[in-house]
Amino acid sequence: MAVAAVTEISTASQESFKDAINKGFDQANNTLSDIEAAWVKEMKVVVKGGRVQEYRVNMKLTCVVQ
């Protein structure tokens, strides 16, 4: 039987949601091992002057515990 740990992270990008997700996953992959899945829990934008300034995501990452 496998046991999994779930870690929630938040990340942001000035480019896009996809870029924010990739940056967050890449950073998490440096410190977490055996990431099996990622779930984007929430997406939001920061708007200033009627324009999107930043894309933000909250993600949950699932890692198998050895």
C-alpha positions as CSV (number, residue, x, y, z in Angstrom):
1,M,0.0,0.0,0.0
2,A,1.4,3.4,-1.0
3,V,1.2,6.5,1.2
4,A,1.1,9.9,-0.3
5,A,1.8,13.4,1.0
6,V,0.0,16.5,-0.3
7,T,1.8,19.8,-0.4
8,E,0.1,23.1,-1.3
9,I,2.0,25.8,-3.0
10,S,1.3,29.3,-4.4
11,T,3.1,30.8,-7.4
12,A,2.8,33.8,-9.7
13,S,3.9,35.0,-13.2
14,Q,3.6,38.2,-15.2
15,E,3.3,36.1,-18.4
16,S,0.4,33.6,-18.0
17,F,-1.2,30.9,-15.9
18,K,0.7,28.3,-17.8
19,D,4.0,30.0,-16.9
20,A,3.0,30.3,-13.2
21,I,2.1,26.6,-13.1
22,N,5.4,25.6,-14.7
23,K,7.5,27.9,-12.4
24,G,5.8,26.5,-9.3
25,F,6.2,22.9,-10.4
26,D,9.8,23.4,-11.4
27,Q,10.6,25.0,-8.0
28,A,8.7,22.3,-6.1
29,N,10.5,19.6,-8.0
30,N,13.8,20.9,-6.6
31,T,12.8,20.1,-3.0
32,L,10.1,17.4,-3.3
33,S,10.8,14.0,-4.6
34,D,8.5,11.6,-6.5
35,I,5.8,14.1,-7.5
36,E,3.0,12.0,-8.9
37,A,0.3,14.5,-9.6
38,A,-0.6,18.2,-9.5
39,W,-4.0,19.8,-9.0
40,V,-4.6,23.5,-9.8
41,K,-6.9,24.5,-6.9
42,E,-7.3,28.2,-7.7
43,M,-6.4,30.7,-10.4
44,K,-6.7,34.5,-10.1
45,V,-5.3,37.6,-11.6
46,V,-4.1,40.9,-10.2
47,V,-5.5,43.8,-12.1
48,K,-4.1,47.3,-12.1
49,G,-5.3,50.2,-14.4
50,G,-7.7,47.8,-16.2
51,R,-4.9,45.4,-17.2
52,V,-3.8,42.1,-15.9
53,Q,-0.5,42.6,-14.0
54,E,0.0,39.1,-12.5
55,Y,-1.3,35.6,-12.9
56,R,-1.5,33.6,-9.6
57,V,-2.2,29.9,-9.0
58,N,-2.6,27.8,-5.9
59,M,-1.7,24.1,-6.5
60,K,-1.7,20.9,-4.6
61,L,1.1,18.4,-5.4
62,T,0.9,14.8,-4.5
63,C,4.2,12.9,-3.6
64,V,4.6,9.2,-2.8
65,V,6.1,8.7,0.7
66,Q,8.8,6.1,0.7
